[in-house]
Amino acid sequence: MATAEASGKKLSNDSSDSRVFSPKSESTGFHPYCYYRRDTDPLRPAPARIKNNSAWYGMRKFLLEGLRPVGKYAAPTMVGDYPARVNDLYWQGDELMDNVVIAISEMKGGEGRKMFSKAMKEGIDAIDSPPPAFVALFKQLDRVPDWVDWSKIEAGGAFFSNIPFWAISIGAFLPLLFTTHGYATSIPVGATGRFVRQKENRMVESLHFITSLAEPQGLKRYSYGFECAVHVRLMHAFVRNQMYKKNGDYFNYDTDGDPMSQPDTLVGIPVFGILSLLVLQRYGGSVSEDQMESVDMLWRYVVYLMGGHENGIPMNIEESLYLLDHYIATQGKPSVFSDELNKAFFVGIKESITERSPAWQAPMVNFIFQDFVGSFLWKMAGEELSTEVKYIKKPNIVTRHLPAALTAWATFNDIRGKYKPNNVWSDRFHHDGTFVHGYKKLMRIKDSETEVNFRSHDNANAKKFTR
């Protein structure tokens, strides 16, 4: 295993223990919670930064009112030990993939990356004398947990592919705010600089990834969706490995926990899964309990493949709703990168589309990014948070009625049966289908910006991180 200087981590005193520690803080030395927990270890309390922020109450209320108790000045709670298990995981990243990144860094000439790609496509048995870190990772990937229900996963993929385009698009504004304005996620996103430099390609890659997962058999071993999920996991681990070296610059492990912690991965289950269904419901569409559960099951397994710790993966809708509520409530204050990330999206993308469009379309682009987006985010995120973001236009006497108009329209179409249960997969929701192509056309994305290989952070280097 790599030395502390090479990996940015310190090994535990027991050389037989694969647990590793995040880098030393100048003020306190190695934090006592800097380790990958074992089942026999006590649960750790949440880092100091994990506390309720009332600015995010509007979003919680919009999504969750009536589904669970939502208080503006109180952090979310639920009966049982699930909240304590989630809090414990703020101190650690993805042990298996973190160790693979260290192993890859010890190989020369890109051999480690080639070996990883071969093991993904052919299995770990196709590798002669693979490193122990590779063996441990693929043991986890090749294991299908007992809680996985393939019939629900396939049903979830089918229903997910039929969620109305408007519900996915409008709902996507909320995860966007987690990325740009939330403290934890905006730090690594801002530090790498890719969101600003390659925002179009990053968005295409994200959409490509999400659509691949919902394809029929898309999460079976050796499928394209399976491969995408694991490559995104590796990409995150490359960045996390370098983020440890920035301790004290953008974040402080003593108070913040791991810079790309387990809950930041686990929350992908409700954020990229049932959140779109909640948005559909809030605007008048119908979603059954079975559909909610099947989409949740789909994303539980996706996040398992992405390194989500099973001690924190929700096992029912109640836990998923708590995880979503808890994550939103504890977003914290904006980071040092939040302003430039908000500007890159709410201003930068608008300017980019305007430059690439005929002059006569400029007023329409401006209306969409200022008035349309502003009216819906003001409705879904609330006035306090929307004002804090700065680049969102406050609805005027006309645009403030847009959400109500959508609700009336969607409710009418739901009554007509347009949004009723549909368990037949729609081929528009394919990584190379009409959904992705339509998005590229809408955003005026150039062919040179559409390559998807999940290798953007293979050579992540803390010395080149911004600020």
C-alpha positions, 0 to 999 in steps of 0.5 A, spaced: 500 500 500 502 507 498 506 511 503 502 516 507 506 521 503 504 518 496 497 517 498 495 523 502 493 518 508 496 514 514 495 507 515 493 504 522 498 501 526 495 494 525 499 493 518 493 487 517 488 492 517 486 496 511 483 502 514 486 508 512 486 515 515 485 522 512 491 527 512 493 530 518 490 537 520 495 542 522 491 544 529 489 537 531 493 531 528 490 525 525 483 526 527 480 520 532 474 519 527 479 518 521 478 511 519 474 506 515 469 503 520 468 496 522 462 493 524 465 492 531 466 499 532 462 504 535 458 509 531 461 516 530 457 522 531 456 527 525 461 532 524 460 539 527 458 542 520 452 537 520 446 541 522 440 544 520 440 550 515 433 554 515 435 557 508 433 550 505 426 549 509 422 552 502 425 546 498 424 541 504 417 543 505 415 543 497 418 536 496 416 533 503 410 536 506 405 531 508 410 525 507 414 526 513 414 532 519 418 538 516 420 543 521 424 550 519 428 550 525 429 543 527 433 538 523 430 532 521 429 525 525 426 519 525 425 513 529 430 507 529 438 507 528 438 509 521 440 517 522 445 515 527 448 510 521 448 515 516 451 520 521 457 515 522 459 515 515 460 522 514 467 521 516 469 516 511 469 515 503 469 509 499 474 504 502 474 499 496 475 504 490 480 509 494 484 503 495 484 501 487 486 509 486 492 508 490 494 501 487 493 505 480 497 510 482 503 505 484 503 502 476 506 506 471 504 508 464 497 507 465 497 500 466 493 500 472 487 504 468 488 499 462 487 493 468 481 496 471 478 497 464 479 490 462 477 487 469 470 491 468 469 488 461 472 481 462 472 480 470 477 480 475 479 473 473 481 475 466 487 479 470 494 475 471 496 477 479 491 482 480 493 487 486 489 485 492 485 492 492 482 490 485 480 483 488 477 486 493 473 491 489 471 486 484 468 481 489 463 487 492 461 488 484 460 481 483 456 480 489 449 481 488 446 483 495 440 479 498 436 485 498 436 486 491 429 485 487 431 484 480 423 485 478 423 491 482 429 494 478 426 493 471 420 495 473 423 502 476 427 503 470 421 502 465 417 507 469 423 512 470 424 512 462 416 514 462 417 520 467 415 526 463 420 530 460 418 536 464 418 533 471 425 531 470 427 537 467 424 542 472 426 537 478 433 537 475 434 544 478 434 542 485 440 537 485 443 543 481 443 547 487 446 541 491 452 541 486 453 549 486 450 552 492 451 546 497 457 546 502 459 539 501 458 538 494 460 545 491 467 544 494 470 538 490 466 540 484 469 547 484 476 545 486 477 541 480 474 547 475 470 542 470 463 545 472 466 551 469 471 549 464 467 544 461 460 545 463 456 542 457 460 536 456 459 535 464 452 535 463 452 531 457 456 525 461 451 526 467 445 525 462 448 519 458 450 516 465 443 516 468 439 514 462 444 508 461 442 505 468 434 505 466 435 501 460 432 494 460 438 489 464 442 496 464 444 494 471 446 487 470 454 485 470 457 487 464 452 491 461 453 498 459 449 501 465 453 497 470 460 499 467 458 507 467 456 507 474 463 504 476 466 508 472 463 514 475 465 511 482 472 511 480 472 518 477 470 520 484 475 516 487 480 520 483 478 526 486 477 524 493 484 522 493 487 529 491 482 532 495 485 529 502 491 533 500 487 540 500 485 539 508 485 546 511 484 550 504 477 548 502 475 544 508 477 542 515 476 534 516 476 536 524 469 539 523 467 537 516 468 530 516 470 527 509 470 532 503 467 527 499 463 522 504 459 516 504 452 520 505 454 525 499 454 518 495 448 515 498 443 521 497 444 519 490 438 514 491 433 519 493 436 525 489 436 522 482 431 517 483 424 519 487 425 526 487 423 527 480 417 523 482 416 527 488 416 533 483 411 530 478 406 529 484 407 536 486 405 538 479 399 534 479 401 527 476 400 521 479 405 516 482 403 509 486 407 506 492 409 500 487 412 505 482 416 509 488 418 503 491 421 500 484 425 507 482 428 507 489 430 500 488 433 501 482 437 507 485 439 503 491 443 498 487 446 504 482 449 507 489 451 500 491 455 499 485 457 507 486 460 505 493 455 506 497 456 503 504 450 498 505 450 500 513 447 507 510 443 504 504 436 506 505 432 499 505 425 502 504 421 509 502 421 512 509 429 511 510 430 514 503 425 520 504 429 521 511 435 521 507 433 526 502 430 531 508 436 530 512 441 532 506 437 538 504 436 540 511 444 540 512 446 543 506 450 548 510 452 555 508 455 556 501 462 554 500 468 559 497 466 556 490 458 557 490 458 564 487 462 562 481 458 555 480 452 559 480 454 564 475 457 558 471 450 555 470 445 561 471 449 566 467 454 562 463 450 557 460 445 562 458 450 566 455 453 560 451 446 558 448 445 565 446 452 565 442 450 559 439 443 561 437 440 565 431 439 572 434 432 572 434 432 567 439 436 571 444 429 574 448 426 566 448 433 564 451 433 570 456 426 568 458 427 561 459 433 562 464 431 568 467 423 568 468 421 561 467 427 558 471 426 563 476 419 562 477 420 555 478 426 555 483 422 560 487 416 556 488 420 549 489 426 552 493 423 558 497 425 565 497 430 565 502 435 560 498 433 563 491 435 570 493 441 567 496 443 564 490 443 571 487 442 569 479 435 567 480 430 572 477 424 573 482 418 572 479 414 578 477 406 579 477 406 574 470 411 569 471 409 567 478 403 564 476 407 559 471 408 553 476 400 554 478 399 553 470 403 547 469 400 544 475 393 545 472 395 543 465 399 536 468 393 535 473 388 535 467 393 530 463 393 526 469 386 525 469 386 524 461 391 518 463 397 521 460 401 520 466 398 513 469 402 507 470 406 505 464 411 499 466 413 498 459 420 501 457 420 507 453 426 507 448 427 515 448 430 514 455 436 511 452 444 513 452 443 515 445 436 516 444 431 522 443 431 524 450 439 525 450 439 528 443 433 533 444 437 535 450 443 536 446 439 540 441 436 544 446 442 546 449 446 548 443 451 543 444 457 542 439 459 535 437 466 536 440 463 537 447 459 530 447 465 525 448 463 520 454 469 516 457 468 518 464 476 519 464 476 527 466 479 526 473 484 520 471 489 525 472 486 529 478 492 533 481 491 537 487 496 542 485 492 544 479 485 545 483 483 552 483 484 557 489 
